[in-house]
Amino acid sequence: MPDLAPKKTRDGRFSCEAAGDPALPPLVFLHGIGGAARAGRGQLDFFGDRFHAIAWDMPGYGGSAPLAKCSIAALADALQDFLQQVGATKPILVGHSIGGMVVQQLLAKSPHIAGAVVLAQTSPAFGKPDGDWQKAFIEARLGPLDRGETLVSLAPSLVKELVGDDPDAGGMELARDCMASVPEATYRATMLALMGFDLRGELKDIAAPTLVLSGSRDKNAPAPMMAKMASYIPYATYVELEGVGHLANMERPATFNATLDQFLKANVAATQVTA
């Protein structure tokens, strides 16, 4: 196992976990709203022999300082700062859920920043803040907190609702631990940052090879929507994982890693060189 003790960036703003030689190609994992850097440990362990595999704590998560005002644009700026601090030039960016939205936002500003892109169980748009679906989505997630529940008490049911068939037991324990550890203020601010997100018009400008990854049982980023999203990205490979809900990398770590590995071997030349 690699040494996964959390590391801090030079300026102290960000924490992350990492595996692999810093001289290897950077492979950066970006978690979702209920996640943390440690949600990517199964990937760091798998890819650390061929990549400098890095999982960041998004601002407000783990040891990363919160943003003064949380928005997808501010998170993308933070990601750009983080990549510079860890020396990740032309990284492969693997964004899950809101992490995938942050990646899209960064690519909209800097289309050539990434060597390859993975948009896992994410969306190009969240729609209007006053939309019925959006209001119901936010109420379902923040309403219980308004009524006195905590993320510690909610974590088991929240995770259970997110996953598909026969999830990995260890992965589910990790998912519950991550969810329970998110500060409530961070969870609320990040959830509200989704409102009004819409980069559908920018999908055609994504210049890097892109894996668009969905789960057939994912209710948050439904597979048909993700298949349509992939159709607008010039160099997209679309893969749907059967029976998987919203947390593929923790539900089915071996399947997720194999799918990502296949994409990288086909699209990132450096991975062809094995020790």
N, C-alpha and C positions, 0 to 999 in steps of 0.2 A: 504493500500500500504506500502511496506517496505521502509525504508530510503535508497534511491539509490544515495545519494551524493557520488561522486567519492572519492575513498580512495587511499592513496599512500602506497606502501610497505616501510618497514623500511629504505631501502637504497635509497629511492626516485626515483628508476629507473622506476617503473611501477605504473600505475594507474589502478583501477578496480572499478566495482560496485558489491555490494554483498547484499544478503538477507539471513536471517535464522541464527540460532544459530551456531557459529563456532564449537560446539561439535558434530553437525550432520555430516553425510557423505558428503564429498565435491563433488559438481557437478559443473564442470568448463566449461564455454562456450567460444569458440574461434571463432571470427568473420572472415569474408572474406576481400578481398582487399578494397572494398568500404564501409566497416563497421566501427564499434567502439564498445566499451563495451556496450553502451546504446542500441545497436541493440538487445541485449538479455533481455531487461527489461520485455517483456511479459513472458519470461521464469522464470526470477527471482521472479516475482510476483506469478507465478503459483506453483513453486517448493520450495519456501522459507520456507514453513511450515514443510517440511520433510527433507530438505537438507540444507547444507551450500552452497547456490547457488552463484557462482562467475562468473562474466564476465570480462575478462581482456581487456585492450587496448593493442593491439599488439605494439611492439616497433615502435615509430614514429607516433602512433595514440593517440588521447586524451592527457592525461598527461604523457604518457610513453615516455621515452627518445629514440631517434632513435639509430639504430646500426651504428657503424662506417662503416661496410660493410654488406649490407643485403643479406642473403642467407637463404634457407630453413634450412640448418644445424645450422646457427647462431640463427635463430628464435627458433629452437627446444631447443638449449642450453638456450636461454632466458626464454623459457617456463619452463624448468626444474628449473631454478633459481627462477622464479615467484612462482611455486608450493611450493618450500621450504619456501619461505618468507611468504606465506599465510597459511602455515601449512597444506597443502593439501596432506595427506598421502593416497595412494591407491585411487586417485580421479577417478570419472567418467568423462572422457574427451569427450566433445561434440565439434567436429571440423567441421566448415562449410567452404567449398571451400578451400582457401589456409590454413585456420585453420585446416582442415582435413589433409592436406599435412604435416603441422607442427606436428600434432599428430602422423602421420605415421613415420615421421623422428625420433621423440622421442622414439617411440616404437621399432624402428630398433636398437637403441642404448641401450634402457632399456626396454626389452620386458615385464617385470613384474611390471612396474611402475603404471599401471592403474588397477582399480577394474573392470571397464567396459569401453567400447569405443563406441562412435557414430561417424560414418563417414557420414556426411550429405552433399550431393551434391558436392562431391569432386572427385579426381582422383588419381590413383596410379602412374601416369606418365604424363609429359607434352611433352616429346619427345625432339628432337634435336633443338638447337637454329637456325640451318639453314634450318629447314623444312618449306615447303610452308605454311602449315596450321598455324604453330607457328608464322611465319613472318606476315601473314595476321591478326592473332589474336592481336599481339602487335601493328601493324599499326592501326587497328580499334580503339584501346584504347588510344594509345599515339599520333597518327597522329594529331587528333584535338588539342591536347595541343601544339604540335609543331607548329601548324598554328595559335596559339594565343587564343584559347578557354581556359576557366578555368573550374575547377571541379564544381564551382558554376553554371556556364552557362550550363554545360553538364549534371549535375545531373538528371534533369527531364527525358531527353532522354535516358541516360544510365540505369536508373532504369526501365523505361518503357520497354526497350529491354530485361531486365533480367526476367521479371515476366510473369506468365501464365494468366489463366482465372480468372476474378472477384476477384482481390486481395483486401484485407482489406484496407480501405481508411486510417485509422490511421497508419497501418503498412507501407503503401507507403509513407506517410508524413515523418515517422521516417527514412525510407530507403533513401529518397531524402536528408534529413538533414544530415545523416551520410556521404553519398557520397560527398555532398558539403563541408563538414568540413575536409575531408582528405587533409593534406598538399600535394601539387603537388610533391615535392621531394620524399615523402614517397610513394605516389601512383606509381610513375615511378620506384623507386628502388624495390618495392615489386612485381610489375608486371614483371620486368626483372629477379627477383629471381626465377620465375617459370621455366625459361629456363633450360632444361637438367634434370629436376627432374624425377627420375624413381626409384620407390621402388616396382615394380611389383614382383620382386623376394623375397621380404620380407613379402608379405601378408601371406604366409603360417606359419610365425613365430609369428603372433599376437596371444597372449596367452589368452586374456580376452574375455568374451562375447562381441560381436560386433553387433551393429545395423547399417546396411548400408541403407541409406535413399536417395531415388531419387525422382525427380518430372517428370511427363510424358511430360511436356512442357519445360524442362530444356535443353537449347542448349549448355551450357558450360560444364555440366557434364551429358551427355545423359544417360537416364535410361538403355538402353541395355548395355552400357559400365559398369555402376555401378552394374548391375546384374551379369555380368561376374566377376567383381572385388570381389563381395561377394562370388562367388563360390570357390575362392582360400583361403578364410579366414576360419580357422577351426571351429570357434564357431559363425558363422554369421547368423543373421536374416536379410532378405532383405525385404524392404517395398518400394513400388512405390506409390507416392501420385498423384492421377489423377488430371490433369488440372493445376498442380503447376509448376511454372518456377524455377528460381535459388535461390529464397529468401524465402524458405518455412516458416521459423519461423516468418517472418514479413507478408508474403502474406496470410497465413492461420494459424495464431497463435494457434487457438483452436485445429485444426487438428494436427499440429506439436506437441503441448504439449500432446495431448491424445496419439499420437503414441509413443512418448518418454516415457510417463508415463507407458504405457502397457509394453514396453520393460524393464523398470526398475523394475516394479513389478514382472516380470517373471525371472529376472536375478540378481537382487541386493537384498539380503536378508533384509537389513536394511529398505527398503521401505515398507516391510510388516507390520512394527510396526507403527500404526497411533495413534495419540494422542486421 
